[in-house]
Amino acid sequence: MSDAYPSGYKQGPGGTPAGVRVSGRSLIAIMGVALLAAAFVYAGRRTASEQAAPGESVPVRVAAKPQPTARKADTPRDDSVPVAEAKVVPRGAVAPSPLRVQFEQAPDLYAYAQSIRSRADAGEPEAIWLLSRVYDYCSNYANAPVDYGNDTRTIESMKLRGASTMTEARNRVSARCARFAPSDNLSYQMIFLKRVEAAQSGSLPAEASLLAAGKPLEKTEEYRLNLVDRVQRSKDPEAYSALSPGMGIAANGRRWGDMRVAGTQFAELAWQLAACELGQDCSPKGSLMTSYCANGGICSQDAKQDFASFVYDAAIPRQGADVVEDMVDSLLGEQRTVQ
């Protein structure tokens, strides 16, 4: 999909979605490149953004889609979701909703999804959006659990630099998504339609993710500029993060009015870094870092690095750090003090 949470879906020949299964030989080849590379490669982060034609709009209405159903054979268990206290949110941002905190903290995302389904079915935008995040986070595992586990063990056995970090991230996904199965059909199309449903219900992050994917609810320039302005004014970290892929190279050549943080790779990073400063969970084991590593092979050599530390350490040349920091401050409406 088109937000900043890297999907397991890859692009097949001719732009068609390929299956999530990556078998041994191809995986080893991919990992050999990913783990031996010294440079940080900031990859495009949603299958939708890889597949969608820029500027193409989505249908106005979406029919209801069946959701994964509870397992009849499941043994009785406590499906309650632990609620962790939200951290202090800096710079006047919107505090994370309890549902967002639960998404990051829940050890069992299947149980979490079941706990919010009734709210999603009732049309609550936040619940629909977070269901789409669960499905996206778990899709790579859910579509081929056995293969996913085998691939993880293959990665671990390679003993290459970075393999241990990637193994840990993939094991974290496996543990949190363990109750999902291929029958849940966590396909690209299902996730995309769930994002559309969330956006049409009023979710700003979902709306931003569709724009970043090249599938905005409306395809006019006025709508696009207005949406970017609404995201920036909202100070909603998930909306910033969801929009970030669409503000990078994909935005180059477009008209942005007074918006200066657009059209470059640094701009994409700046939107995501701003999301982190606004309170998104960018911690070493949060969903953002986990998805980058488990799905994209973009893993920090230091398992204790958060997203910001990782980016400034590995993705931004030293002389570019001030540029990115100025971009972040511009997005947050703050003036940076140069020491």
Helices and strands as residue ranges (DSSP letters): G 13-15, H 24-36, H 47-51, H 98-105, H 109-121, H 125-142, H 145-158, H 163-176, G 182-184, H 188-201, H 204-212, H 221-234, H 237-243, G 244-247, G 249-251, H 265-277, H 287-296, H 307-314, G 318-320, H 321-332
